[in-house]
Every structure is written in C-alpha cells, then in structure tokens.
Amino acid sequence: MSRQPEQEATFQAAMRGGWGHPLEYHDELESTQDRLLQLAHHGDSVGACVVADHQAGGRGQHGRLWQVKPGQGLLFSLLLRPQLPAAELGGLPPLVASLALLRSLSPLELDLSLRWPNDLYAGPRKLAGLLMEGRIEGENYRHIALGIGLNLGQARIDFPPELCDRAVSLHQLLGQVPLPQDILAGFLIEMETLWTRLEAGEGSALVREWKRHWPDAKRVVRTTDGLGQAMDVNDQGALVLIKNTGEHHLYDSNSILSWEGP
C-alpha cells in the first residue's frame, strides 16, 4: 500500500533528525544530553538528534533525575545553533519546543496544556518535560542542547510513589502507545517549522500561540525572593509576576521554586 504525501513526510522524518540531519540511536546511554553536547563540541550541525531507549543518568530541570524504565519513554536531544543573539532569544527556545511537541501530538486529540517554561501536561499531570542547556560565546549561543522526555508506556505503578498522582503516560491516556518514531518525526517537522519562524522574527506570534495553551495565569508562584502571582509571559519568554507590593517583575526559570495549588 502506498503512503499518502503527509504520511511519507512523517516516515522520512522518522529516519532523520531535524534539518535533514541523520538520527543517532542508542539502546542505552548515560544521557542523550551529554552525547549531544559531545556532538556539538565536535561541530555537528543544527538538527543533530540523539535518541535512546533508556538513560542511566537522565536529568531534568534543576538537576532532578528523569528516570524511565527501558522502552517506556521517548527520550531524545536535539541540537540547535541559533542565528539570533542570545539576548534576543531570551527564554523562547524551550517555549517553542514545548509548543512543537504539543502540536506534534494534536492528532491524538488529547486535552493538553503547556506549563511555563517547558512542560507538557494532561490535566493536572505531567506528560513530558524539556531541558535546555546552552553555551554562549560573546553575544551568541554557540549551541543549544534541547532534551525531551515524553512518558509513553508507563502504568500508574511504574512511576515513583511521589509522582504517581502527578505524572501520566500516553498509555494511560489512550489505552495504547503510539509509535515513538511517529511522534519523534512529527515533533521534528513541527520544530523545524517553528524554529524557522522564530529566527525570521516571529517570536511574538509564537508566544501568543503558546499562551493559548497556558492555563496558569493568576496562579501563585514561589520564587527565590518570595511569592508572586503569574500575570503574563512576555515576548522574550520571561514570566511576568505581580508581587504583593503591586510591582511587576520578570523571572527566568532559575528563579522559580514551585507553583502553588493544583
């Protein structure tokens, strides 16, 4: 049976990384991020992508462990080499990537939302997380390593006790697990499209689209300097909080300790 054009595009993308770069697949790695950073150091181009069935030392934000049993998650890292100055990019790369992931899952018809700056949720439970690590030289990024972990096949019992009510997998939501290569291919197609738009100056439009999937306006946030209420995300991807003094302040992800409430 012949594939339709859109199916063919997805199939071909599953055989490569973004921007036509070959995928590098491993049964097991210490970390896809660490491997990708090695490739970045040796000069690999934008779109290099490292995929692993299992990570022995996967990590998330703030050094937290990202532990998934073999075959239960889609774990990969993508190399970006931004053309825009680092100050202009601000906190946009993880927002753009999380939006690309949400768009790539739209055929599944799930009720998904985005949590600033880099998580994907189904209701109150986390479905995927993103980690951005970059190296800046002068005013520009030399590279960005974007790591993504998507929960695929876990049952409730597979999550650690402290996470079983806070995390969810596609298997729990759908009763089945979509093909990981289809999800990855869809993400790479969406990410290449959105990244091209970002570098063409469409950052504000992408933030507006991202905020259509953001349910956390008005939530209370605990920061390194006290509590505030989330009011907005600005065009550079920074979180805008109002403090009890009535003043508005901008925060990056390193300054956020927790979101209060559900």
Backbone as numpy.savetxt, mean C-alpha at the origin, in Angstrom:
# Nx Ny Nz CAx CAy CAz Cx Cy Cz
-9.45 -21.69 -25.64 -10.30 -20.50 -25.64 -9.41 -19.26 -25.64
-9.72 -18.33 -26.52 -8.91 -17.11 -26.59 -9.32 -16.14 -25.48
-8.34 -15.35 -25.00 -8.61 -14.36 -23.97 -9.09 -13.06 -24.60
-9.98 -12.37 -23.88 -10.40 -11.04 -24.29 -9.23 -10.08 -24.10
-9.24 -8.92 -24.80 -8.11 -7.98 -24.69 -7.78 -7.59 -23.27
-8.80 -7.31 -22.44 -8.52 -6.92 -21.06 -7.94 -8.09 -20.27
-8.41 -9.32 -20.56 -7.85 -10.48 -19.89 -6.41 -10.71 -20.33
-6.14 -10.48 -21.59 -4.78 -10.64 -22.10 -3.84 -9.66 -21.43
-4.29 -8.41 -21.24 -3.45 -7.40 -20.59 -3.12 -7.83 -19.16
-4.12 -8.36 -18.45 -3.89 -8.82 -17.09 -2.94 -10.01 -17.06
-3.14 -10.95 -17.99 -2.27 -12.13 -18.05 -0.83 -11.73 -18.31
-0.62 -10.82 -19.26 0.73 -10.39 -19.58 1.36 -9.65 -18.41
0.57 -8.84 -17.72 1.11 -8.10 -16.57 1.50 -9.04 -15.44
0.80 -10.17 -15.33 1.16 -11.14 -14.29 2.53 -11.75 -14.54
3.00 -11.68 -15.79 4.30 -12.26 -16.13 5.44 -11.24 -15.97
5.08 -9.99 -15.60 6.11 -8.97 -15.50 5.79 -8.08 -14.31
6.72 -7.21 -14.01 6.46 -6.19 -13.01 5.89 -4.96 -13.68
5.86 -3.86 -12.93 5.40 -2.62 -13.52 6.39 -2.11 -14.56
5.87 -1.30 -15.48 6.71 -0.67 -16.49 7.48 -1.70 -17.34
6.93 -2.91 -17.46 7.53 -3.94 -18.31 8.73 -4.64 -17.70
9.01 -4.40 -16.43 10.19 -4.99 -15.79 9.88 -6.42 -15.36
10.78 -7.39 -15.56 10.51 -8.77 -15.16 10.28 -8.90 -13.65
9.38 -9.78 -13.28 9.18 -10.11 -11.88 10.30 -10.99 -11.37
10.61 -10.87 -10.08 11.52 -11.80 -9.42 10.73 -12.51 -8.34
10.57 -13.83 -8.45 9.75 -14.60 -7.53 10.62 -15.50 -6.66
10.26 -15.61 -5.37 10.95 -16.49 -4.42 9.93 -17.27 -3.62
10.22 -18.53 -3.36 9.38 -19.30 -2.45 9.44 -18.70 -1.05
10.64 -18.31 -0.64 10.81 -17.71 0.69 11.95 -16.71 0.67
11.75 -15.62 1.37 12.76 -14.58 1.54 12.72 -14.10 2.97
13.81 -13.50 3.42 13.75 -12.80 4.69 12.80 -11.62 4.57
12.92 -10.87 3.48 12.07 -9.70 3.27 12.11 -9.29 1.81
10.94 -9.11 1.19 10.93 -8.60 -0.19 11.47 -7.18 -0.24
11.27 -6.42 0.83 11.81 -5.06 0.87 13.33 -5.07 0.81
13.95 -5.92 1.63 15.41 -5.97 1.65 15.96 -6.39 0.30
15.31 -7.38 -0.33 15.78 -7.82 -1.65 15.62 -6.71 -2.68
14.49 -6.01 -2.64 14.28 -4.94 -3.60 15.29 -3.80 -3.40
15.61 -3.50 -2.15 16.60 -2.45 -1.89 17.97 -2.86 -2.43
18.27 -4.14 -2.41 19.51 -4.61 -3.05 19.47 -4.33 -4.55
18.34 -4.65 -5.18 18.20 -4.40 -6.62 18.30 -2.90 -6.92
17.70 -2.08 -6.06 17.77 -0.63 -6.26 19.21 -0.15 -6.18
19.96 -0.67 -5.22 21.36 -0.28 -5.06 22.18 -0.64 -6.29
21.81 -1.75 -6.95 22.55 -2.19 -8.12 22.00 -1.61 -9.42
21.06 -0.66 -9.31 20.65 0.09 -10.48 19.44 -0.40 -11.22
18.66 -1.33 -10.65 17.45 -1.76 -11.35 16.52 -0.58 -11.60
15.74 -0.66 -12.64 14.91 0.46 -13.07 13.55 0.43 -12.38
12.82 1.54 -12.55 11.48 1.64 -12.01 10.62 0.47 -12.49
9.84 -0.09 -11.58 8.98 -1.21 -11.93 9.53 -2.56 -11.52
10.78 -2.62 -11.08 11.30 -3.89 -10.57 10.39 -4.35 -9.42
10.09 -5.64 -9.40 9.12 -6.15 -8.43 9.60 -7.50 -7.90
9.62 -7.63 -6.59 10.03 -8.86 -5.92 8.82 -9.44 -5.20
8.53 -10.71 -5.46 7.37 -11.40 -4.89 7.86 -12.61 -4.11
7.25 -12.87 -2.96 7.62 -14.04 -2.17 6.37 -14.74 -1.66
6.42 -16.07 -1.63 5.32 -16.84 -1.06 5.33 -16.76 0.46
6.53 -16.52 1.02 6.65 -16.42 2.47 7.83 -15.54 2.81
7.67 -14.74 3.88 8.76 -13.92 4.38 9.08 -14.33 5.81
10.36 -14.56 6.06 10.77 -14.92 7.42 10.80 -13.70 8.32
11.08 -12.53 7.74 11.20 -11.31 8.54 10.49 -10.14 7.92
9.26 -10.35 7.46 8.50 -9.25 6.87 8.21 -8.18 7.92
8.13 -6.94 7.49 7.90 -5.85 8.44 6.87 -4.88 7.89
6.22 -4.19 8.85 5.25 -3.16 8.51 5.69 -1.82 9.06
4.72 -0.93 9.25 5.02 0.40 9.76 5.60 0.33 11.17
6.50 1.27 11.46 7.09 1.43 12.80 7.80 0.15 13.27
8.33 -0.62 12.32 9.10 -1.80 12.67 8.28 -2.99 13.13
6.95 -2.92 12.99 6.11 -4.05 13.40 6.34 -5.23 12.46
6.23 -6.44 13.01 6.35 -7.64 12.19 5.08 -7.83 11.34
5.27 -8.34 10.12 4.15 -8.71 9.26 4.29 -10.21 9.01
3.58 -11.00 9.81 3.74 -12.45 9.78 2.55 -13.10 9.07
2.86 -13.86 8.02 1.86 -14.58 7.26 2.38 -15.98 6.98
1.55 -16.98 7.17 1.97 -18.34 6.88 2.16 -18.51 5.37
3.03 -19.45 4.97 3.29 -19.64 3.53 2.00 -19.84 2.74
1.89 -19.13 1.65 0.75 -19.27 0.75 -0.51 -18.54 1.16
-0.48 -17.84 2.30 -1.70 -17.19 2.77 -1.76 -15.70 2.47
-0.70 -15.16 1.89 -0.70 -13.74 1.60 -0.06 -13.44 0.26
-0.39 -12.28 -0.30 0.30 -11.76 -1.47 1.32 -10.75 -0.94
2.60 -11.06 -1.07 3.68 -10.29 -0.47 4.64 -9.85 -1.57
4.78 -8.56 -1.74 5.67 -8.10 -2.81 6.15 -6.68 -2.54
7.22 -6.31 -3.24 7.78 -4.96 -3.15 8.04 -4.44 -4.55
7.77 -3.15 -4.74 7.86 -2.50 -6.04 8.84 -1.33 -5.96
9.70 -1.22 -6.97 10.69 -0.15 -7.01 10.17 1.05 -7.80
10.27 2.22 -7.18 9.91 3.48 -7.84 11.14 4.38 -7.86
11.27 5.12 -8.95 12.36 6.11 -9.05 11.72 7.44 -9.45
11.24 8.19 -8.45 10.48 9.41 -8.74 11.27 10.45 -9.51
10.58 11.12 -10.40 11.15 12.24 -11.14 10.87 13.57 -10.45
9.83 13.62 -9.62 9.48 14.84 -8.91 10.37 15.02 -7.68
10.64 16.25 -7.28 11.39 16.49 -6.04 10.69 15.87 -4.84
11.48 15.44 -3.85 10.92 14.78 -2.68 9.91 15.68 -1.96
10.19 17.00 -1.87 9.28 17.92 -1.19 7.94 18.01 -1.90
7.95 17.91 -3.22 6.71 17.97 -3.99 5.93 16.67 -3.86
6.62 15.54 -3.79 5.94 14.25 -3.61 5.30 14.15 -2.24
6.01 14.68 -1.21 5.47 14.62 0.14 5.09 13.20 0.54
3.86 13.06 1.05 3.37 11.74 1.47 2.47 11.08 0.45
2.60 11.47 -0.82 1.68 10.96 -1.85 1.95 9.52 -2.29
3.20 9.04 -2.34 3.40 7.68 -2.87 2.58 6.60 -2.18
2.52 6.52 -0.83 1.70 5.46 -0.23 0.21 5.64 -0.47
-0.25 6.91 -0.57 -1.66 7.13 -0.87 -2.00 6.63 -2.27
-1.13 6.94 -3.23 -1.36 6.50 -4.60 -1.33 4.97 -4.67
-0.40 4.36 -3.96 -0.31 2.89 -3.99 -1.53 2.23 -3.36
-2.01 2.77 -2.24 -3.19 2.17 -1.61 -4.42 2.36 -2.49
-4.50 3.49 -3.19 -5.60 3.69 -4.13 -5.51 2.71 -5.29
-4.31 2.47 -5.79 -4.13 1.49 -6.87 -4.56 0.10 -6.42
-4.24 -0.27 -5.17 -4.63 -1.58 -4.67 -6.14 -1.67 -4.55
-6.77 -0.63 -4.02 -8.23 -0.64 -3.92 -8.87 -0.78 -5.31
-8.35 -0.03 -6.28 -8.90 -0.10 -7.63 -8.70 -1.48 -8.24
-7.57 -2.11 -7.95 -7.30 -3.43 -8.52 -8.24 -4.51 -7.96
-8.80 -4.26 -6.77 -9.72 -5.22 -6.16 -11.18 -4.91 -6.46
-11.44 -3.85 -7.22 -12.82 -3.46 -7.49 -13.65 -4.55 -8.18
-13.06 -5.43 -9.04 -13.88 -6.49 -9.63 -14.48 -7.45 -8.60
-13.93 -7.48 -7.39 -14.44 -8.39 -6.37 -15.70 -7.85 -5.69
-16.03 -6.58 -5.94 -17.25 -5.94 -5.44 -17.34 -6.01 -3.91
-16.25 -5.67 -3.26 -16.21 -5.61 -1.80 -16.35 -4.16 -1.35
-16.82 -3.99 -0.13 -16.94 -2.66 0.46 -15.63 -2.35 1.19
-14.72 -1.70 0.49 -13.38 -1.44 1.01 -13.19 0.05 1.27
-12.30 0.35 2.20 -11.99 1.74 2.50 -10.49 1.89 2.71
-10.03 3.13 2.66 -8.62 3.45 2.82 -8.40 4.14 4.15
-7.34 3.76 4.82 -6.95 4.39 6.09 -5.62 5.09 5.88
-5.59 6.36 6.24 -4.38 7.15 6.08 -3.25 6.56 6.93
-2.00 6.47 6.38 -1.67 6.85 5.02 -1.60 5.67 4.05
-1.76 4.43 4.55 -1.32 3.34 3.68 -1.98 1.99 3.94
-3.18 1.95 4.49 -3.81 0.67 4.78 -5.12 0.54 4.03
-5.50 -0.71 3.79 -6.76 -1.04 3.13 -7.61 -1.85 4.10
-8.85 -1.42 4.30 -9.74 -2.04 5.28 -11.01 -2.57 4.60
-11.55 -3.62 5.19 -12.89 -4.11 4.87 -13.70 -3.97 6.15
-14.59 -2.99 6.20 -15.26 -2.68 7.45 -14.24 -2.23 8.48
-14.30 -2.77 9.71 -13.36 -2.36 10.75 -12.07 -3.18 10.78
-11.87 -4.04 9.78 -10.73 -4.96 9.84 -9.76 -4.73 8.68
-8.49 -4.85 8.99 -7.43 -4.56 8.03 -7.23 -5.71 7.06
-7.26 -5.37 5.78 -7.07 -6.37 4.72 -5.66 -6.32 4.15
-5.07 -5.15 4.09 -3.73 -5.00 3.50 -3.02 -3.81 4.12
-1.70 -3.90 4.12 -0.87 -2.81 4.61 0.26 -2.52 3.63
0.73 -1.28 3.65 1.81 -0.85 2.77 2.93 -0.24 3.60
4.14 -0.40 3.12 5.32 0.17 3.76 6.16 0.86 2.70
6.47 2.13 2.93 7.32 2.88 2.00 8.66 3.16 2.67
9.74 2.80 1.98 11.09 3.11 2.43 11.84 3.76 1.27
12.40 4.92 1.51 13.06 5.63 0.42 14.42 6.17 0.82
15.21 6.51 -0.19 16.52 7.12 0.01 16.55 8.44 -0.76
16.79 9.51 -0.03 16.82 10.84 -0.64 18.27 11.29 -0.79
18.59 11.79 -1.97 19.90 12.39 -2.24 19.66 13.81 -2.74
20.10 14.79 -1.97 19.83 16.17 -2.33 18.36 16.47 -2.18
17.72 16.91 -3.25 16.30 17.25 -3.22 15.41 16.15 -3.79
16.00 15.04 -4.20 15.23 14.00 -4.89 15.43 12.63 -4.26
14.43 11.80 -4.46 14.58 10.40 -4.08 15.49 9.70 -5.07
16.45 8.95 -4.53 17.20 8.05 -5.40 16.31 6.86 -5.77
15.54 6.40 -4.79 14.59 5.32 -5.05 13.59 5.27 -3.90
12.48 4.61 -4.17 11.48 4.26 -3.16 11.19 2.77 -3.29
11.23 2.07 -2.17 10.81 0.66 -2.12 9.43 0.62 -1.46
8.47 0.15 -2.21 7.09 0.11 -1.74 6.71 -1.34 -1.48
6.51 -1.69 -0.22 6.16 -3.06 0.15 4.68 -3.19 0.44
4.08 -4.27 -0.02 2.64 -4.50 0.17 2.41 -5.92 0.66
1.56 -6.03 1.66 1.12 -7.34 2.15 -0.40 -7.38 2.15
-0.97 -8.31 1.40 -2.42 -8.46 1.29 -2.81 -9.82 1.85
-3.76 -9.83 2.78 -4.22 -11.08 3.37 -5.10 -11.83 2.37
-4.70 -13.06 2.05 -5.43 -13.83 1.05 -6.22 -14.99 1.65
-5.52 -15.95 2.25 -6.16 -17.22 2.56 -6.39 -17.51 4.01
-6.16 -16.57 4.91 -6.27 -16.85 6.33 -7.72 -17.08 6.77
-7.88 -18.04 7.66 -9.10 -18.14 8.45 -8.89 -17.32 9.72
-9.94 -17.09 10.46 -9.83 -16.27 11.67 -8.77 -16.82 12.61
-8.70 -18.13 12.73 -7.77 -18.77 13.66 -6.31 -18.59 13.25
-6.07 -18.26 11.99 -4.70 -18.11 11.51 -4.05 -16.81 11.95
-4.85 -15.83 12.36 -4.28 -14.58 12.83 -3.89 -14.70 14.30
-2.87 -13.98 14.75 -2.55 -13.96 16.18 -3.76 -13.52 16.98
-3.90 -14.01 18.22 -5.09 -13.68 19.03 -5.39 -12.19 19.12
-4.33 -11.38 19.19 -4.55 -9.94 19.32 -5.02 -9.29 18.01
-4.97 -10.05 16.90 -5.35 -9.49 15.60 -6.60 -10.12 14.99
-7.08 -11.21 15.58 -8.15 -11.96 14.90 -9.44 -11.15 14.75
-9.65 -10.15 15.59 -10.82 -9.29 15.44 -10.49 -8.00 14.70
-9.22 -7.83 14.33 -8.80 -6.57 13.69 -8.27 -6.77 12.27
-8.12 -8.03 11.86 -7.61 -8.33 10.52 -8.58 -9.26 9.81
-8.51 -9.25 8.48 -9.42 -10.08 7.69 -8.71 -10.45 6.39
-9.14 -11.54 5.78 -8.56 -12.01 4.52 -9.63 -12.04 3.43
-9.17 -12.12 2.19 -10.11 -12.27 1.08 -10.90 -13.57 1.18
-10.27 -14.61 1.70 -10.99 -15.87 1.87 -12.17 -15.70 2.82
-11.97 -14.96 3.91 -13.07 -14.73 4.85 -14.18 -13.90 4.21
-13.80 -12.96 3.37 -14.78 -12.06 2.78 -15.53 -12.70 1.61
-14.85 -13.58 0.87 -15.41 -14.11 -0.38 -15.76 -15.59 -0.31
-15.18 -16.30 0.66 -15.36 -17.74 0.70 -14.44 -18.48 -0.25
-13.57 -17.75 -0.92 -12.59 -18.33 -1.83 -11.42 -17.35 -1.95
-10.36 -17.81 -2.59 -9.17 -16.96 -2.75 -8.95 -16.71 -4.23
-9.02 -15.46 -4.67 -8.70 -15.15 -6.08 -7.26 -15.49 -6.37
-6.94 -15.68 -7.64 -5.57 -15.99 -8.03 -4.65 -14.82 -7.68
-3.60 -15.06 -6.91 -2.70 -13.96 -6.52 -2.11 -13.23 -7.72
-1.77 -13.99 -8.79 -1.15 -13.33 -9.94 -2.12 -12.37 -10.62
-3.41 -12.65 -10.54 -4.39 -11.73 -11.13 -4.46 -10.43 -10.32
-4.43 -10.58 -9.01 -4.46 -9.39 -8.16 -3.20 -8.56 -8.37
-2.05 -9.22 -8.39 -0.79 -8.51 -8.59 -0.77 -7.81 -9.95
-1.21 -8.52 -10.97 -1.23 -7.91 -12.30 -2.14 -6.69 -12.34
-3.31 -6.82 -11.74 -4.22 -5.68 -11.70 -3.63 -4.50 -10.96
-2.96 -4.79 -9.84 -2.32 -3.70 -9.09 -1.25 -3.01 -9.92
-0.40 -3.77 -10.59 0.69 -3.17 -11.36 0.16 -2.30 -12.49
-0.91 -2.73 -13.12 -1.52 -1.93 -14.18 -2.04 -0.61 -13.60
-2.78 -0.71 -12.49 -3.33 0.49 -11.87 -2.22 1.40 -11.35
-1.19 0.82 -10.73 -0.13 1.62 -10.15 0.64 2.37 -11.22
0.93 1.72 -12.32 1.65 2.40 -13.39 0.83 3.57 -13.93
-0.47 3.37 -14.06 -1.35 4.44 -14.56 -1.38 5.61 -13.58
-1.59 5.32 -12.29 -1.71 6.39 -11.30 -0.37 7.09 -11.07
0.72 6.34 -11.09 2.03 6.96 -10.90 2.36 7.91 -12.06
1.99 7.51 -13.26 2.20 8.38 -14.42 1.40 9.66 -14.26
0.18 9.55 -13.76 -0.64 10.75 -13.51 -0.02 11.62 -12.42
0.49 11.00 -11.36 1.12 11.77 -10.29 2.29 12.57 -10.82
3.14 11.94 -11.61 4.33 12.63 -12.11 3.98 13.64 -13.21
2.76 13.56 -13.73 2.31 14.54 -14.70 1.62 15.73 -14.03
1.63 15.76 -12.69 1.08 16.90 -11.97 -0.34 16.76 -11.50
-0.87 15.52 -11.48 -2.26 15.30 -11.08 -2.40 14.87 -9.63
-1.45 15.24 -8.78 -1.49 14.82 -7.38 -2.76 15.23 -6.67
-3.21 16.46 -6.87 -4.41 16.95 -6.20 -5.63 16.12 -6.58
-5.76 15.79 -7.86 -6.89 14.98 -8.31 -6.85 13.58 -7.70
-5.65 13.02 -7.57 -5.52 11.69 -6.98 -5.87 11.71 -5.50
-5.48 12.77 -4.80 -5.85 12.89 -3.38 -7.37 13.00 -3.25
-8.01 13.76 -4.12 -9.47 13.86 -4.06 -10.12 12.49 -4.28
-9.60 11.71 -5.21 -10.15 10.37 -5.42 -9.90 9.49 -4.21
-8.70 9.59 -3.63 -8.37 8.81 -2.44 -9.34 9.13 -1.30
-9.65 10.40 -1.11 -10.50 10.80 0.01 -11.94 10.32 -0.14
-12.35 9.98 -1.34 -13.69 9.42 -1.51 -13.82 8.05 -0.84
-12.69 7.44 -0.54 -12.70 6.12 0.10 -12.18 6.18 1.53
-12.10 7.38 2.09 -11.51 7.60 3.42 -12.61 7.92 4.44
-12.89 7.01 5.38 -14.00 7.22 6.31 -13.61 7.88 7.63
-12.36 8.30 7.77 -11.86 8.67 9.10 -11.89 10.15 9.42
-12.47 10.98 8.56 -12.61 12.40 8.91 -13.43 12.50 10.20
-12.97 13.36 11.10 -13.59 13.62 12.41 -13.14 12.64 13.49
-12.39 11.60 13.13 -11.92 10.68 14.17 -10.82 11.33 15.00
-10.74 10.91 16.24 -9.70 11.40 17.14 -8.43 10.61 16.92
-7.31 11.31 16.91 -6.01 10.71 16.63 -5.06 11.04 17.78
-4.34 10.03 18.23 -3.30 10.25 19.25 -1.96 10.42 18.54
-1.31 11.54 18.78 -0.05 11.86 18.14 1.06 11.95 19.17
2.26 12.20 18.70 3.40 12.33 19.61 3.30 13.57 20.48
2.41 14.50 20.14 2.24 15.69 20.98 0.80 15.87 21.46
0.08 14.77 21.63 -1.27 14.85 22.19 -2.34 14.39 21.22
-3.59 14.74 21.56 -4.73 14.32 20.76 -5.14 15.40 19.77
-5.74 14.97 18.66 -6.30 15.88 17.69 -7.42 15.20 16.94
-8.16 15.96 16.17 -9.25 15.41 15.37 -8.90 15.53 13.89
-9.02 14.42 13.18 -8.71 14.42 11.76 -9.71 15.28 11.00
-9.18 16.22 10.21 -10.03 17.12 9.45 -9.91 16.91 7.95
-8.70 16.58 7.48 -8.50 16.53 6.04 -7.17 15.85 5.75
-6.93 15.57 4.48 -5.62 15.18 3.96 -5.30 16.19 2.87
-4.14 16.86 2.97 -3.86 17.93 2.02 -3.28 17.39 0.72
-2.99 18.29 -0.21 -2.58 17.87 -1.55 -1.20 17.23 -1.59
-0.44 17.31 -0.49 0.85 16.63 -0.40 0.75 15.34 0.43
-0.47 14.96 0.79 -0.67 13.71 1.51 -0.50 13.80 3.00
-0.35 15.00 3.57 -0.21 15.15 5.02 -1.58 15.15 5.68
-1.64 14.63 6.91 -2.88 14.60 7.68 -3.06 15.95 8.38
-4.24 16.53 8.22 -4.56 17.80 8.86 -5.40 17.52 10.10
-4.87 17.91 11.27 -5.58 17.71 12.54 -5.91 19.06 13.15
-7.04 19.11 13.85 -7.37 20.27 14.66 -7.15 19.89 16.12
-6.38 20.70 16.84 -6.08 20.43 18.24 -7.13 21.12 19.12
-7.08 20.84 20.43 -8.08 21.43 21.32 -7.93 22.94 21.45
-6.82 23.47 20.95 -6.63 24.92 20.93 -7.35 25.57 19.75
-7.87 24.74 18.85 -8.51 25.25 17.65 -7.56 25.44 16.48
-6.27 25.18 16.71 -5.28 25.33 15.64 -5.21 24.08 14.77
-4.92 24.29 13.51 -4.74 23.19 12.57 -3.25 22.90 12.42
-2.89 21.60 12.43 -1.50 21.19 12.29 -1.41 20.08 11.26
-0.25 19.99 10.59 0.02 18.94 9.62 0.89 17.86 10.25
0.58 16.59 9.93 1.34 15.48 10.48 1.70 14.49 9.39
2.89 13.89 9.55 3.23 12.75 8.71 3.02 11.48 9.51
3.21 10.33 8.88 2.86 9.05 9.53 3.73 8.75 10.73
4.94 9.30 10.79 5.83 9.02 11.91 5.34 9.66 13.20
4.43 10.65 13.10 3.95 11.36 14.27 2.64 10.80 14.82
2.06 9.82 14.14 0.77 9.27 14.55 0.99 7.99 15.36
0.44 7.98 16.58 0.58 6.80 17.44 -0.61 5.84 17.29
-1.83 6.38 17.23 -2.99 5.50 17.11 -4.22 6.32 16.73
-5.20 5.59 16.17 -6.52 6.16 15.90 -7.44 5.68 16.99
-8.16 6.61 17.60 -9.05 6.27 18.69 -10.40 5.80 18.15
-11.05 4.91 18.87 -12.35 4.43 18.44 -12.21 3.29 17.44
-13.34 2.86 16.85 -13.34 1.70 15.95 -12.61 1.98 14.65
